[in-house]
């Protein structure tokens, strides 16, 4: 499974909001305001990064994957076909039931 990393974009988001907060703080309160604004801007940027999803991962066709099942797996034997093995069989969904 592969997917592009989003670390560079995330760092840019935090840096941009930190600089913006520092600029606004400097205008409002000088040097002390710049420090407070940078801190608030950095927290806002970090929050934005943590609350957003990263880029989608891709699993190309034909890829292999190991899966560990940590719970019991119950199989309905009525869906298992023991005849005509080695040939693909379509899987049909159970009939839709009204709630």
N, CA, C and O of each residue as an XYZ file, in Angstrom:
396
protein
N       0.853     -1.154      0.000
C       0.000      0.000      0.000
C       0.904      1.223      0.000
O       1.829      1.329      0.804
N       0.631      2.111     -0.882
C       1.440      3.317     -0.956
C       0.536      4.536     -0.948
O      -0.637      4.476     -1.315
N       1.109      5.617     -0.528
C       0.375      6.868     -0.531
C       1.348      8.005     -0.368
O       2.360      7.863      0.319
N       1.062      9.129     -0.987
C       1.962     10.270     -0.848
C       1.921     10.811      0.575
O       0.875     10.805      1.225
N       3.047     11.267      1.037
C       3.114     11.852      2.372
C       2.572     13.260      2.375
O       2.660     13.970      1.373
N       2.019     13.660      3.481
C       1.473     15.003      3.592
C       2.228     15.853      4.593
O       1.744     16.909      5.002
N       3.432     15.399      4.999
C       4.173     16.111      6.044
C       4.601     17.501      5.605
O       4.531     18.445      6.391
N       5.040     17.640      4.369
C       5.477     18.953      3.877
C       4.330     19.945      3.854
O       4.488     21.102      4.245
N       3.178     19.489      3.395
C       2.001     20.361      3.360
C       1.579     20.736      4.775
O       1.215     21.883      5.036
N       1.628     19.761      5.696
C       1.252     20.030      7.083
C       2.180     21.052      7.723
O       1.726     21.965      8.414
N       3.479     20.900      7.494
C       4.447     21.856      8.049
C       4.215     23.246      7.474
O       4.339     24.243      8.185
N       3.878     23.315      6.189
C       3.585     24.608      5.562
C       2.358     25.267      6.174
O       2.327     26.483      6.364
N       1.343     24.458      6.481
C       0.127     24.999      7.102
C       0.436     25.595      8.462
O      -0.006     26.702      8.772
N       1.199     24.865      9.285
C       1.543     25.361     10.622
C       2.410     26.612     10.513
O       2.194     27.580     11.243
N       3.389     26.601      9.610
C       4.275     27.758      9.448
C       3.497     28.988      8.984
O       3.717     30.092      9.484
N       2.596     28.798      8.037
C       1.815     29.928      7.512
C       0.946     30.552      8.595
O       0.897     31.775      8.724
N       0.256     29.713      9.377
C      -0.600     30.276     10.420
C       0.219     30.904     11.544
O      -0.225     31.868     12.167
N       1.409     30.367     11.809
C       2.281     30.956     12.836
C       2.744     32.347     12.406
O       2.694     33.291     13.194
N       3.190     32.470     11.169
C       3.661     33.761     10.660
C       2.513     34.765     10.598
O       2.683     35.935     10.944
N       1.359     34.309     10.161
C       0.196     35.202     10.101
C      -0.179     35.689     11.497
O      -0.442     36.874     11.701
N      -0.200     34.763     12.456
C      -0.518     35.156     13.837
C       0.504     36.124     14.400
O       0.144     37.064     15.108
N       1.787     35.902     14.091
C       2.836     36.811     14.564
C       2.655     38.195     13.964
O       2.834     39.198     14.655
N       2.305     38.263     12.687
C       2.093     39.552     12.027
C       0.930     40.307     12.627
O       1.027     41.506     12.893
N      -0.169     39.608     12.841
C      -1.338     40.264     13.439
C      -1.023     40.705     14.870
O      -1.407     41.798     15.287
N      -0.324     39.852     15.615
C       0.039     40.201     16.990
C       0.981     41.386     17.051
O       0.867     42.223     17.946
N       1.925     41.469     16.096
C       2.864     42.592     16.063
C       2.138     43.902     15.787
O       2.457     44.937     16.372
N       1.166     43.845     14.895
C       0.389     45.057     14.591
C      -0.413     45.485     15.817
O      -0.504     46.671     16.131
N      -0.987     44.506     16.499
C      -1.853     44.821     17.637
C      -1.082     45.184     18.897
O      -1.520     46.055     19.650
N       0.077     44.526     19.152
C       0.726     44.764     20.443
C       2.236     44.763     20.415
O       2.855     44.507     21.448
N       2.855     45.035     19.295
C       4.309     45.105     19.244
C       4.972     43.746     19.402
O       4.440     42.727     18.962
N       6.153     43.743     20.041
C       6.944     42.517     20.177
C       6.258     41.455     21.006
O       6.254     40.279     20.640
N       5.675     41.867     22.128
C       4.973     40.904     22.983
C       3.766     40.333     22.246
O       3.489     39.137     22.333
N       3.065     41.175     21.535
C       1.900     40.728     20.752
C       2.302     39.767     19.645
O       1.559     38.842     19.314
N       3.497     39.992     19.065
C       3.966     39.094     18.010
C       4.194     37.693     18.564
O       3.864     36.702     17.912
N       4.759     37.609     19.768
C       4.983     36.300     20.391
C       3.683     35.583     20.703
O       3.539     34.388     20.443
N       2.740     36.324     21.262
C       1.434     35.733     21.574
C       0.720     35.324     20.291
O       0.143     34.239     20.221
N       0.753     36.177     19.286
C       0.113     35.868     18.000
C       0.734     34.661     17.321
O       0.032     33.852     16.716
N       2.065     34.540     17.422
C       2.740     33.384     16.820
C       2.308     32.100     17.519
O       2.074     31.080     16.871
N       2.204     32.156     18.842
C       1.761     30.974     19.586
C       0.352     30.566     19.236
O       0.076     29.386     19.022
N      -0.542     31.535     19.176
C      -1.936     31.246     18.829
C      -2.036     30.763     17.389
O      -2.769     29.818     17.101
N      -1.305     31.403     16.486
C      -1.320     30.979     15.086
C      -0.790     29.560     14.916
O      -1.330     28.771     14.141
N       0.278     29.246     15.655
C       0.824     27.891     15.589
C      -0.163     26.853     16.088
O      -0.291     25.783     15.494
N      -0.867     27.159     17.181
C      -1.876     26.235     17.701
C      -3.033     26.047     16.731
O      -3.544     24.939     16.571
N      -3.442     27.126     16.090
C      -4.521     27.023     15.109
C      -4.072     26.169     13.922
O      -4.832     25.328     13.441
N      -2.853     26.379     13.453
C      -2.330     25.572     12.345
C      -2.209     24.105     12.716
O      -2.546     23.228     11.920
N      -1.726     23.837     13.927
C      -1.599     22.453     14.390
C      -2.975     21.805     14.503
O      -3.152     20.644     14.134
N      -3.941     22.551     15.010
C      -5.303     22.022     15.093
C      -5.876     21.709     13.725
O      -6.541     20.690     13.542
N      -5.616     22.588     12.760
C      -6.104     22.354     11.399
C      -5.485     21.092     10.808
O      -6.163     20.322     10.127
N      -4.200     20.885     11.068
C      -3.514     19.697     10.544
C      -4.075     18.435     11.189
O      -4.290     17.436     10.502
N      -4.313     18.465     12.487
C      -4.790     17.275     13.188
C      -6.237     16.941     12.856
O      -6.633     15.779     12.948
N      -7.026     17.924     12.476
C      -8.438     17.686     12.200
C      -8.749     17.409     10.737
O      -9.910     17.178     10.396
N      -7.759     17.426      9.870
C      -7.992     17.151      8.457
C      -7.362     15.818      8.084
O      -6.396     15.376      8.706
N      -7.917     15.192      7.071
C      -7.378     13.922      6.585
C      -6.208     14.177      5.657
O      -6.125     15.212      4.995
N      -5.323     13.225      5.625
C      -4.180     13.303      4.715
C      -4.546     12.777      3.350
O      -5.709     12.469      3.092
N      -3.556     12.670      2.463
C      -3.827     12.154      1.121
C      -4.245     10.683      1.169
O      -3.849      9.948      2.074
N      -5.041     10.266      0.197
C      -5.532      8.894      0.130
C      -4.411      7.930     -0.227
O      -3.554      8.246     -1.053
N      -4.415      6.764      0.390
C      -3.469      5.708      0.042
C      -4.047      4.898     -1.119
O      -5.264      4.845     -1.295
N      -3.189      4.278     -1.897
C      -3.624      3.484     -3.041
C      -3.164      2.044     -2.877
O      -2.048      1.781     -2.431
N      -4.029      1.130     -3.240
C      -3.708     -0.284     -3.247
C      -3.956     -0.782     -4.667
O      -5.088     -1.112     -5.018
N      -2.890     -0.839     -5.498
C      -3.076     -1.219     -6.908
C      -3.591     -2.646     -7.058
O      -3.355     -3.501     -6.203
N      -4.291     -2.885     -8.150
C      -4.813     -4.214     -8.452
C      -3.658     -5.209     -8.517
O      -2.608     -4.917     -9.089
N      -3.860     -6.367     -7.936
C      -2.843     -7.401     -7.942
C      -1.911     -7.353     -6.746
O      -1.037     -8.209     -6.610
N      -2.083     -6.369     -5.878
C      -1.242     -6.268     -4.691
C      -1.600     -7.378     -3.713
O      -2.741     -7.839     -3.681
N      -0.644     -7.799     -2.931
C      -0.907     -8.793     -1.897
C      -0.914     -8.100     -0.540
O      -0.277     -7.066     -0.341
N      -1.659     -8.706      0.389
C      -1.782     -8.103      1.702
C      -1.940     -9.224      2.731
O      -2.672    -10.184      2.492
N      -1.272     -9.109      3.847
C      -1.448    -10.038      4.957
C      -2.422     -9.413      5.941
O      -2.278     -8.251      6.321
N      -3.418    -10.197      6.350
C      -4.432     -9.712      7.273
C      -4.467    -10.634      8.480
O      -4.460    -11.856      8.334
N      -4.505    -10.059      9.654
C      -4.650    -10.841     10.880
C      -6.028    -10.571     11.443
O      -6.352     -9.440     11.807
N      -6.847    -11.628     11.514
C      -8.199    -11.497     12.033
C      -8.139    -11.746     13.532
O      -7.705    -12.812     13.969
N      -8.569    -10.777     14.314
C      -8.452    -10.850     15.766
C      -9.725    -11.302     16.458
O      -9.760    -11.392     17.686
N     -10.766    -11.587     15.698
C     -12.028    -12.058     16.270
C     -12.481    -13.297     15.518
O     -11.963    -13.608     14.445
N     -13.451    -14.004     16.088
C     -14.003    -15.173     15.415
C     -14.645    -14.752     14.102
O     -15.230    -13.674     14.000
N     -14.527    -15.618     13.099
C     -15.110    -15.354     11.793
C     -16.129    -16.440     11.509
O     -15.771    -17.611     11.386
N     -17.391    -16.065     11.403
C     -18.462    -17.019     11.127
C     -18.803    -16.952      9.643
O     -19.040    -15.874      9.097
N     -18.824    -18.109      9.001
C     -19.166    -18.191      7.587
C     -20.500    -18.906      7.427
O     -20.747    -19.919      8.081
N     -21.348    -18.387      6.570
C     -22.633    -19.008      6.275
C     -22.405    -20.050      5.190
O     -22.060    -19.707      4.059
N     -22.598    -21.324      5.530
C     -22.297    -22.397      4.579
C     -23.202    -22.379      3.358
O     -22.865    -22.997      2.348
N     -24.338    -21.694      3.413
C     -25.223    -21.655      2.248
C     -24.624    -20.825      1.112
O     -25.068    -20.934     -0.031
N     -23.628    -20.003      1.411
C     -22.990    -19.199      0.374
C     -21.717    -19.847     -0.179
O     -21.139    -19.345     -1.143
N     -21.281    -20.947      0.416
C     -20.062    -21.610     -0.037
C     -20.441    -22.666     -1.061
O     -21.314    -23.495     -0.804
N     -19.796    -22.645     -2.213
C     -20.088    -23.601     -3.274
C     -18.966    -24.628     -3.325
O     -17.810    -24.286     -3.574
N     -19.316    -25.892     -3.085
C     -18.330    -26.953     -3.063
C     -18.264    -27.709     -4.387
O     -17.521    -28.684     -4.501
N     -19.005    -27.289     -5.357
C     -18.986    -27.937     -6.660
C     -18.359    -27.004     -7.681
O     -18.298    -25.794     -7.464
N     -17.906    -27.541     -8.758
C     -17.321    -26.765     -9.855
C     -16.170    -25.898     -9.344
O     -16.057    -24.725     -9.702
N     -15.317    -26.490     -8.502
C     -14.215    -25.723     -7.932
C     -13.202    -25.354     -9.001
O     -13.053    -26.061     -9.998
N     -12.521    -24.268     -8.793
C     -11.522    -23.797     -9.749
C     -12.083    -22.855    -10.794
O     -11.336    -22.323    -11.615
N     -13.382    -22.645    -10.776
C     -14.020    -21.727    -11.725
C     -14.661    -20.587    -10.941
O     -15.208    -20.794     -9.858
N     -14.589    -19.412    -11.486
C     -15.169    -18.246    -10.812
C     -16.685    -18.354    -10.801
O     -17.304    -18.692    -11.810
N     -17.261    -18.069     -9.674
C     -18.710    -18.070     -9.519
C     -19.145    -16.682     -9.067
O     -18.515    -16.088     -8.193
N     -20.212    -16.165     -9.653
C     -20.683    -14.840     -9.203
C     -21.222    -14.930     -7.783
O     -21.826    -15.928     -7.388
N     -20.996    -13.890     -7.045
C     -21.511    -13.814     -5.670
C     -22.776    -12.976     -5.729
O     -22.762    -11.826     -6.167
N     -23.846    -13.565     -5.287
C     -25.121    -12.837     -5.302
C     -25.434    -12.397     -3.878
O     -25.239    -13.148     -2.922
N     -25.909    -11.203     -3.760
C     -26.261    -10.661     -2.452
C     -27.589    -11.253     -1.996
O     -28.414    -11.634     -2.826
N     -27.804    -11.335     -0.690
C     -29.091    -11.819     -0.208
C     -30.188    -10.841     -0.582
O     -29.908     -9.664     -0.814
N     -31.435    -11.302     -0.646
C     -32.526    -10.394     -1.025
C     -32.662     -9.261     -0.015
O     -32.420     -9.427      1.180
N     -33.056     -8.109     -0.538
C     -33.217     -6.922      0.314
C     -34.468     -7.087      1.162
O     -35.529     -7.451      0.657
N     -34.334     -6.814      2.464
C     -35.467     -6.898      3.376
C     -35.871     -5.506      3.812
O     -35.027     -4.684      4.167
N     -37.159     -5.252      3.782
C     -37.664     -3.966      4.254
C     -37.484     -3.883      5.764
O     -37.744     -4.861      6.466
N     -37.037     -2.715      6.288
C     -36.874     -2.581      7.753
C     -38.190     -2.586      8.482
O     -38.217     -2.482      9.708
